[in-house]
């Protein structure tokens, strides 16, 4: 339990970078906060998602 919380805190300032799950050509960078509040992202290929 404590370890999980610690990990969350360590990632608080970090960003998550991943390839678009649809076209795999575009790198999408999101902040943890963006994920937390469910900000949508839109790739240049038209894909959009909450995470
Ligand atoms: Zn894409």
mmCIF file of the protein (N, C-alpha, C, O) and its ligand, coordinates in Angstrom:
data_MODEL
# 
_entry.id   MODEL 
# 
loop_
_entity.id 
_entity.type 
_entity.pdbx_number_of_molecules 
1 polymer     1 
2 non-polymer 1 
# 
_entity_poly.entity_id                      1 
_entity_poly.type                           'polypeptide(L)' 
_entity_poly.nstd_linkage                   no 
_entity_poly.nstd_monomer                   no 
_entity_poly.pdbx_seq_one_letter_code       
;(UNK)(UNK)(UNK)(UNK)(UNK)(UNK)(UNK)(UNK)(UNK)(UNK)(UNK)(UNK)(UNK)(UNK)(UNK)(UNK)
(UNK)(UNK)(UNK)(UNK)(UNK)(UNK)(UNK)(UNK)(UNK)(UNK)(UNK)(UNK)(UNK)(UNK)(UNK)(UNK)
(UNK)(UNK)(UNK)(UNK)(UNK)(UNK)(UNK)(UNK)(UNK)(UNK)(UNK)(UNK)(UNK)(UNK)(UNK)(UNK)
(UNK)(UNK)(UNK)
;
_entity_poly.pdbx_seq_one_letter_code_can   XXXXXXXXXXXXXXXXXXXXXXXXXXXXXXXXXXXXXXXXXXXXXXXXXXX 
_entity_poly.pdbx_strand_id                 A 
# 
loop_
_entity_poly_seq.entity_id 
_entity_poly_seq.num 
_entity_poly_seq.mon_id 
_entity_poly_seq.hetero 
1 1  UNK n 
1 2  UNK n 
1 3  UNK n 
1 4  UNK n 
1 5  UNK n 
1 6  UNK n 
1 7  UNK n 
1 8  UNK n 
1 9  UNK n 
1 10 UNK n 
1 11 UNK n 
1 12 UNK n 
1 13 UNK n 
1 14 UNK n 
1 15 UNK n 
1 16 UNK n 
1 17 UNK n 
1 18 UNK n 
1 19 UNK n 
1 20 UNK n 
1 21 UNK n 
1 22 UNK n 
1 23 UNK n 
1 24 UNK n 
1 25 UNK n 
1 26 UNK n 
1 27 UNK n 
1 28 UNK n 
1 29 UNK n 
1 30 UNK n 
1 31 UNK n 
1 32 UNK n 
1 33 UNK n 
1 34 UNK n 
1 35 UNK n 
1 36 UNK n 
1 37 UNK n 
1 38 UNK n 
1 39 UNK n 
1 40 UNK n 
1 41 UNK n 
1 42 UNK n 
1 43 UNK n 
1 44 UNK n 
1 45 UNK n 
1 46 UNK n 
1 47 UNK n 
1 48 UNK n 
1 49 UNK n 
1 50 UNK n 
1 51 UNK n 
# 
loop_
_struct_asym.id 
_struct_asym.entity_id 
A 1 
B 2 
# 
loop_
_chem_comp.id 
_chem_comp.type 
_chem_comp.mon_nstd_flag 
UNK 'L-peptide linking' . 
ZN  non-polymer         . 
# 
_pdbx_entity_nonpoly.entity_id   2 
_pdbx_entity_nonpoly.name        ? 
_pdbx_entity_nonpoly.comp_id     ZN 
# 
_pdbx_nonpoly_scheme.asym_id         B 
_pdbx_nonpoly_scheme.entity_id       2 
_pdbx_nonpoly_scheme.mon_id          ZN 
_pdbx_nonpoly_scheme.ndb_seq_num     1 
_pdbx_nonpoly_scheme.pdb_seq_num     101 
_pdbx_nonpoly_scheme.auth_seq_num    101 
_pdbx_nonpoly_scheme.pdb_mon_id      ZN 
_pdbx_nonpoly_scheme.auth_mon_id     ZN 
_pdbx_nonpoly_scheme.pdb_strand_id   A 
_pdbx_nonpoly_scheme.pdb_ins_code    . 
# 
loop_
_atom_site.group_PDB 
_atom_site.id 
_atom_site.type_symbol 
_atom_site.label_atom_id 
_atom_site.label_alt_id 
_atom_site.label_comp_id 
_atom_site.label_asym_id 
_atom_site.label_entity_id 
_atom_site.label_seq_id 
_atom_site.pdbx_PDB_ins_code 
_atom_site.Cartn_x 
_atom_site.Cartn_y 
_atom_site.Cartn_z 
_atom_site.occupancy 
_atom_site.B_iso_or_equiv 
_atom_site.pdbx_formal_charge 
_atom_site.auth_seq_id 
_atom_site.auth_comp_id 
_atom_site.auth_asym_id 
_atom_site.auth_atom_id 
_atom_site.pdbx_PDB_model_num 
ATOM   1   N  N  . UNK A 1 1  ? 0.831   -1.200 0.000   1.00 0.00 ? 1   UNK A N  1 
ATOM   2   C  CA . UNK A 1 1  ? 0.000   0.000  0.000   1.00 0.00 ? 1   UNK A CA 1 
ATOM   3   C  C  . UNK A 1 1  ? 0.864   1.247  0.000   1.00 0.00 ? 1   UNK A C  1 
ATOM   4   O  O  . UNK A 1 1  ? 0.705   2.127  -0.846  1.00 0.00 ? 1   UNK A O  1 
ATOM   5   N  N  . UNK A 1 2  ? 1.777   1.315  0.953   1.00 0.00 ? 2   UNK A N  1 
ATOM   6   C  CA . UNK A 1 2  ? 2.649   2.483  1.046   1.00 0.00 ? 2   UNK A CA 1 
ATOM   7   C  C  . UNK A 1 2  ? 3.548   2.607  -0.180  1.00 0.00 ? 2   UNK A C  1 
ATOM   8   O  O  . UNK A 1 2  ? 3.795   3.706  -0.675  1.00 0.00 ? 2   UNK A O  1 
ATOM   9   N  N  . UNK A 1 3  ? 4.025   1.480  -0.655  1.00 0.00 ? 3   UNK A N  1 
ATOM   10  C  CA . UNK A 1 3  ? 4.912   1.496  -1.815  1.00 0.00 ? 3   UNK A CA 1 
ATOM   11  C  C  . UNK A 1 3  ? 4.189   2.039  -3.052  1.00 0.00 ? 3   UNK A C  1 
ATOM   12  O  O  . UNK A 1 3  ? 4.766   2.781  -3.847  1.00 0.00 ? 3   UNK A O  1 
ATOM   13  N  N  . UNK A 1 4  ? 2.952   1.667  -3.195  1.00 0.00 ? 4   UNK A N  1 
ATOM   14  C  CA . UNK A 1 4  ? 2.181   2.135  -4.345  1.00 0.00 ? 4   UNK A CA 1 
ATOM   15  C  C  . UNK A 1 4  ? 2.017   3.649  -4.300  1.00 0.00 ? 4   UNK A C  1 
ATOM   16  O  O  . UNK A 1 4  ? 2.153   4.330  -5.317  1.00 0.00 ? 4   UNK A O  1 
ATOM   17  N  N  . UNK A 1 5  ? 1.728   4.162  -3.124  1.00 0.00 ? 5   UNK A N  1 
ATOM   18  C  CA . UNK A 1 5  ? 1.559   5.605  -2.977  1.00 0.00 ? 5   UNK A CA 1 
ATOM   19  C  C  . UNK A 1 5  ? 2.872   6.320  -3.282  1.00 0.00 ? 5   UNK A C  1 
ATOM   20  O  O  . UNK A 1 5  ? 2.890   7.354  -3.950  1.00 0.00 ? 5   UNK A O  1 
ATOM   21  N  N  . UNK A 1 6  ? 3.965   5.755  -2.784  1.00 0.00 ? 6   UNK A N  1 
ATOM   22  C  CA . UNK A 1 6  ? 5.285   6.345  -3.020  1.00 0.00 ? 6   UNK A CA 1 
ATOM   23  C  C  . UNK A 1 6  ? 5.565   6.448  -4.509  1.00 0.00 ? 6   UNK A C  1 
ATOM   24  O  O  . UNK A 1 6  ? 6.098   7.451  -4.982  1.00 0.00 ? 6   UNK A O  1 
ATOM   25  N  N  . UNK A 1 7  ? 5.212   5.428  -5.227  1.00 0.00 ? 7   UNK A N  1 
ATOM   26  C  CA . UNK A 1 7  ? 5.450   5.392  -6.658  1.00 0.00 ? 7   UNK A CA 1 
ATOM   27  C  C  . UNK A 1 7  ? 4.640   6.480  -7.363  1.00 0.00 ? 7   UNK A C  1 
ATOM   28  O  O  . UNK A 1 7  ? 5.131   7.145  -8.275  1.00 0.00 ? 7   UNK A O  1 
ATOM   29  N  N  . UNK A 1 8  ? 3.423   6.642  -6.935  1.00 0.00 ? 8   UNK A N  1 
ATOM   30  C  CA . UNK A 1 8  ? 2.572   7.681  -7.521  1.00 0.00 ? 8   UNK A CA 1 
ATOM   31  C  C  . UNK A 1 8  ? 3.191   9.055  -7.309  1.00 0.00 ? 8   UNK A C  1 
ATOM   32  O  O  . UNK A 1 8  ? 3.195   9.892  -8.212  1.00 0.00 ? 8   UNK A O  1 
ATOM   33  N  N  . UNK A 1 9  ? 3.709   9.275  -6.117  1.00 0.00 ? 9   UNK A N  1 
ATOM   34  C  CA . UNK A 1 9  ? 4.304   10.567 -5.808  1.00 0.00 ? 9   UNK A CA 1 
ATOM   35  C  C  . UNK A 1 9  ? 5.557   10.815 -6.636  1.00 0.00 ? 9   UNK A C  1 
ATOM   36  O  O  . UNK A 1 9  ? 5.811   11.934 -7.082  1.00 0.00 ? 9   UNK A O  1 
ATOM   37  N  N  . UNK A 1 10 ? 6.333   9.761  -6.833  1.00 0.00 ? 10  UNK A N  1 
ATOM   38  C  CA . UNK A 1 10 ? 7.557   9.903  -7.614  1.00 0.00 ? 10  UNK A CA 1 
ATOM   39  C  C  . UNK A 1 10 ? 7.265   10.268 -9.062  1.00 0.00 ? 10  UNK A C  1 
ATOM   40  O  O  . UNK A 1 10 ? 8.086   10.893 -9.733  1.00 0.00 ? 10  UNK A O  1 
ATOM   41  N  N  . UNK A 1 11 ? 6.113   9.880  -9.525  1.00 0.00 ? 11  UNK A N  1 
ATOM   42  C  CA . UNK A 1 11 ? 5.757   10.151 -10.911 1.00 0.00 ? 11  UNK A CA 1 
ATOM   43  C  C  . UNK A 1 11 ? 4.948   11.432 -11.064 1.00 0.00 ? 11  UNK A C  1 
ATOM   44  O  O  . UNK A 1 11 ? 4.499   11.766 -12.160 1.00 0.00 ? 11  UNK A O  1 
ATOM   45  N  N  . UNK A 1 12 ? 4.773   12.125 -9.989  1.00 0.00 ? 12  UNK A N  1 
ATOM   46  C  CA . UNK A 1 12 ? 3.872   13.279 -10.019 1.00 0.00 ? 12  UNK A CA 1 
ATOM   47  C  C  . UNK A 1 12 ? 4.314   14.324 -11.039 1.00 0.00 ? 12  UNK A C  1 
ATOM   48  O  O  . UNK A 1 12 ? 3.495   14.886 -11.767 1.00 0.00 ? 12  UNK A O  1 
ATOM   49  N  N  . UNK A 1 13 ? 5.608   14.570 -11.079 1.00 0.00 ? 13  UNK A N  1 
ATOM   50  C  CA . UNK A 1 13 ? 6.108   15.600 -11.990 1.00 0.00 ? 13  UNK A CA 1 
ATOM   51  C  C  . UNK A 1 13 ? 6.439   15.041 -13.371 1.00 0.00 ? 13  UNK A C  1 
ATOM   52  O  O  . UNK A 1 13 ? 6.687   15.786 -14.320 1.00 0.00 ? 13  UNK A O  1 
ATOM   53  N  N  . UNK A 1 14 ? 6.437   13.740 -13.458 1.00 0.00 ? 14  UNK A N  1 
ATOM   54  C  CA . UNK A 1 14 ? 6.875   13.105 -14.696 1.00 0.00 ? 14  UNK A CA 1 
ATOM   55  C  C  . UNK A 1 14 ? 5.826   13.137 -15.784 1.00 0.00 ? 14  UNK A C  1 
ATOM   56  O  O  . UNK A 1 14 ? 4.644   13.391 -15.553 1.00 0.00 ? 14  UNK A O  1 
ATOM   57  N  N  . UNK A 1 15 ? 6.304   12.874 -16.951 1.00 0.00 ? 15  UNK A N  1 
ATOM   58  C  CA . UNK A 1 15 ? 5.403   12.799 -18.092 1.00 0.00 ? 15  UNK A CA 1 
ATOM   59  C  C  . UNK A 1 15 ? 5.396   11.390 -18.645 1.00 0.00 ? 15  UNK A C  1 
ATOM   60  O  O  . UNK A 1 15 ? 6.377   10.656 -18.527 1.00 0.00 ? 15  UNK A O  1 
ATOM   61  N  N  . UNK A 1 16 ? 4.306   11.029 -19.236 1.00 0.00 ? 16  UNK A N  1 
ATOM   62  C  CA . UNK A 1 16 ? 4.195   9.723  -19.854 1.00 0.00 ? 16  UNK A CA 1 
ATOM   63  C  C  . UNK A 1 16 ? 4.266   9.902  -21.366 1.00 0.00 ? 16  UNK A C  1 
ATOM   64  O  O  . UNK A 1 16 ? 3.507   10.669 -21.958 1.00 0.00 ? 16  UNK A O  1 
ATOM   65  N  N  . UNK A 1 17 ? 5.182   9.185  -21.962 1.00 0.00 ? 17  UNK A N  1 
ATOM   66  C  CA . UNK A 1 17 ? 5.339   9.289  -23.404 1.00 0.00 ? 17  UNK A CA 1 
ATOM   67  C  C  . UNK A 1 17 ? 5.080   7.931  -24.029 1.00 0.00 ? 17  UNK A C  1 
ATOM   68  O  O  . UNK A 1 17 ? 5.610   6.915  -23.582 1.00 0.00 ? 17  UNK A O  1 
ATOM   69  N  N  . UNK A 1 18 ? 4.279   7.927  -25.041 1.00 0.00 ? 18  UNK A N  1 
ATOM   70  C  CA . UNK A 1 18 ? 3.974   6.663  -25.691 1.00 0.00 ? 18  UNK A CA 1 
ATOM   71  C  C  . UNK A 1 18 ? 3.605   6.906  -27.145 1.00 0.00 ? 18  UNK A C  1 
ATOM   72  O  O  . UNK A 1 18 ? 3.255   8.022  -27.529 1.00 0.00 ? 18  UNK A O  1 
ATOM   73  N  N  . UNK A 1 19 ? 3.685   5.877  -27.935 1.00 0.00 ? 19  UNK A N  1 
ATOM   74  C  CA . UNK A 1 19 ? 3.308   5.991  -29.331 1.00 0.00 ? 19  UNK A CA 1 
ATOM   75  C  C  . UNK A 1 19 ? 1.801   5.877  -29.475 1.00 0.00 ? 19  UNK A C  1 
ATOM   76  O  O  . UNK A 1 19 ? 1.136   5.177  -28.712 1.00 0.00 ? 19  UNK A O  1 
ATOM   77  N  N  . UNK A 1 20 ? 1.289   6.566  -30.451 1.00 0.00 ? 20  UNK A N  1 
ATOM   78  C  CA . UNK A 1 20 ? -0.141  6.472  -30.737 1.00 0.00 ? 20  UNK A CA 1 
ATOM   79  C  C  . UNK A 1 20 ? -0.506  5.015  -30.991 1.00 0.00 ? 20  UNK A C  1 
ATOM   80  O  O  . UNK A 1 20 ? 0.111   4.363  -31.833 1.00 0.00 ? 20  UNK A O  1 
ATOM   81  N  N  . UNK A 1 21 ? -1.501  4.496  -30.274 1.00 0.00 ? 21  UNK A N  1 
ATOM   82  C  CA . UNK A 1 21 ? -1.875  3.091  -30.421 1.00 0.00 ? 21  UNK A CA 1 
ATOM   83  C  C  . UNK A 1 21 ? -2.475  2.751  -31.780 1.00 0.00 ? 21  UNK A C  1 
ATOM   84  O  O  . UNK A 1 21 ? -2.609  1.577  -32.123 1.00 0.00 ? 21  UNK A O  1 
ATOM   85  N  N  . UNK A 1 22 ? -2.830  3.750  -32.537 1.00 0.00 ? 22  UNK A N  1 
ATOM   86  C  CA . UNK A 1 22 ? -3.437  3.501  -33.848 1.00 0.00 ? 22  UNK A CA 1 
ATOM   87  C  C  . UNK A 1 22 ? -2.412  3.500  -34.978 1.00 0.00 ? 22  UNK A C  1 
ATOM   88  O  O  . UNK A 1 22 ? -2.299  2.537  -35.736 1.00 0.00 ? 22  UNK A O  1 
ATOM   89  N  N  . UNK A 1 23 ? -1.668  4.606  -35.072 1.00 0.00 ? 23  UNK A N  1 
ATOM   90  C  CA . UNK A 1 23 ? -0.733  4.716  -36.193 1.00 0.00 ? 23  UNK A CA 1 
ATOM   91  C  C  . UNK A 1 23 ? 0.697   4.351  -35.801 1.00 0.00 ? 23  UNK A C  1 
ATOM   92  O  O  . UNK A 1 23 ? 1.525   4.059  -36.664 1.00 0.00 ? 23  UNK A O  1 
ATOM   93  N  N  . UNK A 1 24 ? 0.987   4.368  -34.490 1.00 0.00 ? 24  UNK A N  1 
ATOM   94  C  CA . UNK A 1 24 ? 2.303   4.004  -33.972 1.00 0.00 ? 24  UNK A CA 1 
ATOM   95  C  C  . UNK A 1 24 ? 3.423   4.899  -34.492 1.00 0.00 ? 24  UNK A C  1 
ATOM   96  O  O  . UNK A 1 24 ? 4.597   4.584  -34.299 1.00 0.00 ? 24  UNK A O  1 
ATOM   97  N  N  . UNK A 1 25 ? 3.097   5.970  -35.125 1.00 0.00 ? 25  UNK A N  1 
ATOM   98  C  CA . UNK A 1 25 ? 4.116   6.848  -35.697 1.00 0.00 ? 25  UNK A CA 1 
ATOM   99  C  C  . UNK A 1 25 ? 4.293   8.135  -34.906 1.00 0.00 ? 25  UNK A C  1 
ATOM   100 O  O  . UNK A 1 25 ? 5.309   8.817  -35.036 1.00 0.00 ? 25  UNK A O  1 
ATOM   101 N  N  . UNK A 1 26 ? 3.328   8.453  -34.110 1.00 0.00 ? 26  UNK A N  1 
ATOM   102 C  CA . UNK A 1 26 ? 3.368   9.720  -33.405 1.00 0.00 ? 26  UNK A CA 1 
ATOM   103 C  C  . UNK A 1 26 ? 3.565   9.501  -31.919 1.00 0.00 ? 26  UNK A C  1 
ATOM   104 O  O  . UNK A 1 26 ? 2.878   8.693  -31.294 1.00 0.00 ? 26  UNK A O  1 
ATOM   105 N  N  . UNK A 1 27 ? 4.511   10.233 -31.372 1.00 0.00 ? 27  UNK A N  1 
ATOM   106 C  CA . UNK A 1 27 ? 4.728   10.171 -29.931 1.00 0.00 ? 27  UNK A CA 1 
ATOM   107 C  C  . UNK A 1 27 ? 3.768   11.126 -29.232 1.00 0.00 ? 27  UNK A C  1 
ATOM   108 O  O  . UNK A 1 27 ? 3.664   12.304 -29.572 1.00 0.00 ? 27  UNK A O  1 
ATOM   109 N  N  . UNK A 1 28 ? 3.086   10.586 -28.265 1.00 0.00 ? 28  UNK A N  1 
ATOM   110 C  CA . UNK A 1 28 ? 2.154   11.397 -27.494 1.00 0.00 ? 28  UNK A CA 1 
ATOM   111 C  C  . UNK A 1 28 ? 2.716   11.554 -26.086 1.00 0.00 ? 28  UNK A C  1 
ATOM   112 O  O  . UNK A 1 28 ? 3.064   10.568 -25.436 1.00 0.00 ? 28  UNK A O  1 
ATOM   113 N  N  . UNK A 1 29 ? 2.801   12.769 -25.632 1.00 0.00 ? 29  UNK A N  1 
ATOM   114 C  CA . UNK A 1 29 ? 3.304   13.026 -24.289 1.00 0.00 ? 29  UNK A CA 1 
ATOM   115 C  C  . UNK A 1 29 ? 2.186   13.600 -23.440 1.00 0.00 ? 29  UNK A C  1 
ATOM   116 O  O  . UNK A 1 29 ? 1.519   14.564 -23.817 1.00 0.00 ? 29  UNK A O  1 
ATOM   117 N  N  . UNK A 1 30 ? 2.003   12.988 -22.298 1.00 0.00 ? 30  UNK A N  1 
ATOM   118 C  CA . UNK A 1 30 ? 0.957   13.462 -21.412 1.00 0.00 ? 30  UNK A CA 1 
ATOM   119 C  C  . UNK A 1 30 ? 1.511   13.601 -20.009 1.00 0.00 ? 30  UNK A C  1 
ATOM   120 O  O  . UNK A 1 30 ? 2.375   12.829 -19.595 1.00 0.00 ? 30  UNK A O  1 
ATOM   121 N  N  . UNK A 1 31 ? 1.023   14.563 -19.297 1.00 0.00 ? 31  UNK A N  1 
ATOM   122 C  CA . UNK A 1 31 ? 1.403   14.687 -17.896 1.00 0.00 ? 31  UNK A CA 1 
ATOM   123 C  C  . UNK A 1 31 ? 0.492   13.805 -17.058 1.00 0.00 ? 31  UNK A C  1 
ATOM   124 O  O  . UNK A 1 31 ? -0.602  13.425 -17.476 1.00 0.00 ? 31  UNK A O  1 
ATOM   125 N  N  . UNK A 1 32 ? 0.967   13.500 -15.886 1.00 0.00 ? 32  UNK A N  1 
ATOM   126 C  CA . UNK A 1 32 ? 0.154   12.679 -14.995 1.00 0.00 ? 32  UNK A CA 1 
ATOM   127 C  C  . UNK A 1 32 ? -1.156  13.380 -14.682 1.00 0.00 ? 32  UNK A C  1 
ATOM   128 O  O  . UNK A 1 32 ? -2.211  12.754 -14.581 1.00 0.00 ? 32  UNK A O  1 
ATOM   129 N  N  . UNK A 1 33 ? -1.065  14.683 -14.532 1.00 0.00 ? 33  UNK A N  1 
ATOM   130 C  CA . UNK A 1 33 ? -2.268  15.452 -14.231 1.00 0.00 ? 33  UNK A CA 1 
ATOM   131 C  C  . UNK A 1 33 ? -3.282  15.349 -15.363 1.00 0.00 ? 33  UNK A C  1 
ATOM   132 O  O  . UNK A 1 33 ? -4.486  15.246 -15.127 1.00 0.00 ? 33  UNK A O  1 
ATOM   133 N  N  . UNK A 1 34 ? -2.783  15.377 -16.588 1.00 0.00 ? 34  UNK A N  1 
ATOM   134 C  CA . UNK A 1 34 ? -3.673  15.267 -17.741 1.00 0.00 ? 34  UNK A CA 1 
ATOM   135 C  C  . UNK A 1 34 ? -4.415  13.934 -17.726 1.00 0.00 ? 34  UNK A C  1 
ATOM   136 O  O  . UNK A 1 34 ? -5.591  13.850 -18.078 1.00 0.00 ? 34  UNK A O  1 
ATOM   137 N  N  . UNK A 1 35 ? -3.690  12.892 -17.308 1.00 0.00 ? 35  UNK A N  1 
ATOM   138 C  CA . UNK A 1 35 ? -4.320  11.581 -17.223 1.00 0.00 ? 35  UNK A CA 1 
ATOM   139 C  C  . UNK A 1 35 ? -5.327  11.555 -16.084 1.00 0.00 ? 35  UNK A C  1 
ATOM   140 O  O  . UNK A 1 35 ? -6.402  10.965 -16.184 1.00 0.00 ? 35  UNK A O  1 
ATOM   141 N  N  . UNK A 1 36 ? -4.944  12.211 -15.009 1.00 0.00 ? 36  UNK A N  1 
ATOM   142 C  CA . UNK A 1 36 ? -5.760  12.181 -13.799 1.00 0.00 ? 36  UNK A CA 1 
ATOM   143 C  C  . UNK A 1 36 ? -7.122  12.820 -14.038 1.00 0.00 ? 36  UNK A C  1 
ATOM   144 O  O  . UNK A 1 36 ? -8.153  12.308 -13.600 1.00 0.00 ? 36  UNK A O  1 
ATOM   145 N  N  . UNK A 1 37 ? -7.106  13.943 -14.738 1.00 0.00 ? 37  UNK A N  1 
ATOM   146 C  CA . UNK A 1 37 ? -8.359  14.642 -14.986 1.00 0.00 ? 37  UNK A CA 1 
ATOM   147 C  C  . UNK A 1 37 ? -9.015  14.202 -16.281 1.00 0.00 ? 37  UNK A C  1 
ATOM   148 O  O  . UNK A 1 37 ? -10.084 14.691 -16.646 1.00 0.00 ? 37  UNK A O  1 
ATOM   149 N  N  . UNK A 1 38 ? -8.359  13.264 -16.981 1.00 0.00 ? 38  UNK A N  1 
ATOM   150 C  CA . UNK A 1 38 ? -8.977  12.682 -18.150 1.00 0.00 ? 38  UNK A CA 1 
ATOM   151 C  C  . UNK A 1 38 ? -8.994  13.574 -19.377 1.00 0.00 ? 38  UNK A C  1 
ATOM   152 O  O  . UNK A 1 38 ? -9.918  13.520 -20.188 1.00 0.00 ? 38  UNK A O  1 
ATOM   153 N  N  . UNK A 1 39 ? -7.960  14.397 -19.503 1.00 0.00 ? 39  UNK A N  1 
ATOM   154 C  CA . UNK A 1 39 ? -7.861  15.241 -20.688 1.00 0.00 ? 39  UNK A CA 1 
ATOM   155 C  C  . UNK A 1 39 ? -7.711  14.386 -21.937 1.00 0.00 ? 39  UNK A C  1 
ATOM   156 O  O  . UNK A 1 39 ? -6.890  13.469 -21.980 1.00 0.00 ? 39  UNK A O  1 
ATOM   157 N  N  . UNK A 1 40 ? -8.486  14.685 -22.922 1.00 0.00 ? 40  UNK A N  1 
ATOM   158 C  CA . UNK A 1 40 ? -8.394  13.920 -24.162 1.00 0.00 ? 40  UNK A CA 1 
ATOM   159 C  C  . UNK A 1 40 ? -7.209  14.375 -24.993 1.00 0.00 ? 40  UNK A C  1 
ATOM   160 O  O  . UNK A 1 40 ? -6.805  15.537 -24.955 1.00 0.00 ? 40  UNK A O  1 
ATOM   161 N  N  . UNK A 1 41 ? -6.664  13.430 -25.744 1.00 0.00 ? 41  UNK A N  1 
ATOM   162 C  CA . UNK A 1 41 ? -5.618  13.793 -26.695 1.00 0.00 ? 41  UNK A CA 1 
ATOM   163 C  C  . UNK A 1 41 ? -6.072  13.388 -28.088 1.00 0.00 ? 41  UNK A C  1 
ATOM   164 O  O  . UNK A 1 41 ? -6.857  12.455 -28.260 1.00 0.00 ? 41  UNK A O  1 
ATOM   165 N  N  . UNK A 1 42 ? -5.577  14.085 -29.043 1.00 0.00 ? 42  UNK A N  1 
ATOM   166 C  CA . UNK A 1 42 ? -5.898  13.749 -30.419 1.00 0.00 ? 42  UNK A CA 1 
ATOM   167 C  C  . UNK A 1 42 ? -4.610  13.638 -31.223 1.00 0.00 ? 42  UNK A C  1 
ATOM   168 O  O  . UNK A 1 42 ? -3.800  14.564 -31.244 1.00 0.00 ? 42  UNK A O  1 
ATOM   169 N  N  . UNK A 1 43 ? -4.429  12.517 -31.873 1.00 0.00 ? 43  UNK A N  1 
ATOM   170 C  CA . UNK A 1 43 ? -3.262  12.314 -32.709 1.00 0.00 ? 43  UNK A CA 1 
ATOM   171 C  C  . UNK A 1 43 ? -3.518  12.928 -34.076 1.00 0.00 ? 43  UNK A C  1 
ATOM   172 O  O  . UNK A 1 43 ? -4.657  13.213 -34.445 1.00 0.00 ? 43  UNK A O  1 
ATOM   173 N  N  . UNK A 1 44 ? -2.439  13.123 -34.814 1.00 0.00 ? 44  UNK A N  1 
ATOM   174 C  CA . UNK A 1 44 ? -2.577  13.680 -36.155 1.00 0.00 ? 44  UNK A CA 1 
ATOM   175 C  C  . UNK A 1 44 ? -3.313  12.727 -37.093 1.00 0.00 ? 44  UNK A C  1 
ATOM   176 O  O  . UNK A 1 44 ? -3.846  13.143 -38.122 1.00 0.00 ? 44  UNK A O  1 
ATOM   177 N  N  . UNK A 1 45 ? -3.338  11.445 -36.728 1.00 0.00 ? 45  UNK A N  1 
ATOM   178 C  CA . UNK A 1 45 ? -4.043  10.466 -37.560 1.00 0.00 ? 45  UNK A CA 1 
ATOM   179 C  C  . UNK A 1 45 ? -5.535  10.450 -37.266 1.00 0.00 ? 45  UNK A C  1 
ATOM   180 O  O  . UNK A 1 45 ? -6.304  9.767  -37.942 1.00 0.00 ? 45  UNK A O  1 
ATOM   181 N  N  . UNK A 1 46 ? -5.933  11.203 -36.257 1.00 0.00 ? 46  UNK A N  1 
ATOM   182 C  CA . UNK A 1 46 ? -7.349  11.284 -35.945 1.00 0.00 ? 46  UNK A CA 1 
ATOM   183 C  C  . UNK A 1 46 ? -7.750  10.492 -34.724 1.00 0.00 ? 46  UNK A C  1 
ATOM   184 O  O  . UNK A 1 46 ? -8.878  10.610 -34.246 1.00 0.00 ? 46  UNK A O  1 
ATOM   185 N  N  . UNK A 1 47 ? -6.827  9.679  -34.212 1.00 0.00 ? 47  UNK A N  1 
ATOM   186 C  CA . UNK A 1 47 ? -7.127  8.900  -33.025 1.00 0.00 ? 47  UNK A CA 1 
ATOM   187 C  C  . UNK A 1 47 ? -7.216  9.798  -31.808 1.00 0.00 ? 47  UNK A C  1 
ATOM   188 O  O  . UNK A 1 47 ? -6.395  10.698 -31.628 1.00 0.00 ? 47  UNK A O  1 
ATOM   189 N  N  . UNK A 1 48 ? -8.201  9.554  -30.982 1.00 0.00 ? 48  UNK A N  1 
ATOM   190 C  CA . UNK A 1 48 ? -8.243  10.276 -29.735 1.00 0.00 ? 48  UNK A CA 1 
ATOM   191 C  C  . UNK A 1 48 ? -8.623  9.355  -28.607 1.00 0.00 ? 48  UNK A C  1 
ATOM   192 O  O  . UNK A 1 48 ? -9.375  8.399  -28.801 1.00 0.00 ? 48  UNK A O  1 
ATOM   193 N  N  . UNK A 1 49 ? -8.115  9.634  -27.444 1.00 0.00 ? 49  UNK A N  1 
ATOM   194 C  CA . UNK A 1 49 ? -8.368  8.746  -26.315 1.00 0.00 ? 49  UNK A CA 1 
ATOM   195 C  C  . UNK A 1 49 ? -8.132  9.428  -24.996 1.00 0.00 ? 49  UNK A C  1 
ATOM   196 O  O  . UNK A 1 49 ? -7.514  10.491 -24.930 1.00 0.00 ? 49  UNK A O  1 
ATOM   197 N  N  . UNK A 1 50 ? -8.619  8.820  -23.965 1.00 0.00 ? 50  UNK A N  1 
ATOM   198 C  CA . UNK A 1 50 ? -8.504  9.400  -22.631 1.00 0.00 ? 50  UNK A CA 1 
ATOM   199 C  C  . UNK A 1 50 ? -7.221  9.037  -21.919 1.00 0.00 ? 50  UNK A C  1 
ATOM   200 O  O  . UNK A 1 50 ? -6.888  9.676  -20.921 1.00 0.00 ? 50  UNK A O  1 
ATOM   201 N  N  . UNK A 1 51 ? -6.474  8.029  -22.387 1.00 0.00 ? 51  UNK A N  1 
ATOM   202 C  CA . UNK A 1 51 ? -5.277  7.625  -21.679 1.00 0.00 ? 51  UNK A CA 1 
ATOM   203 C  C  . UNK A 1 51 ? -4.151  7.245  -22.622 1.00 0.00 ? 51  UNK A C  1 
ATOM   204 O  O  . UNK A 1 51 ? -3.065  6.879  -22.172 1.00 0.00 ? 51  UNK A O  1 
HETATM 205 ZN ZN . ZN  B 2 .  ? -1.960  8.282  -34.536 1.00 0.00 ? 101 ZN  A ZN 1 
# 
